[in-house]
Amino acid sequence: MAKKATTSRHRRAAPKSTRAETCAKSGSATRHSSAAAALFRTAADVSRLKLLERLADGEWCVTELAEAAGSGLSTVSQQLRMLRAERIVARRRAGKHIF
């Protein structure tokens, strides 16, 4: 004789947690907020925004950026280092030139 499969029509659904509860449990809300704050702090500087505006048009050599900004090479390099640290820009080396 074959057994009949029994199913329960009155299954209790698991309570759904809200997105905020899920994020709070995993701590990802704090990580995302911290990352966003760091990004905004980095982009809040006027000289870095000007560099980003120039870079939006395409690749620039660091020396070209320094000349266009009227700043020293060291200053521009430090600004770019901060932008790279937040992964806003990337660098590429071609011989002696860094783009």
HELIX and SHEET records of a PDB file:
HELIX    1   1 ARG A   19  SER A   26  1                                   8    
HELIX    2   2 SER A   28  ALA A   43  1                                  16    
HELIX    3   3 VAL A   46  LEU A   55  1                                  10    
HELIX    4   4 VAL A   62  ALA A   69  1                                   8    
HELIX    5   5 LEU A   73  ALA A   85  1                                  13    
SHEET    1   A 2 ARG A  93  ALA A  94  0                                        
SHEET    2   A 2 HIS A  97  ILE A  98 -1                                        
END                                                                             
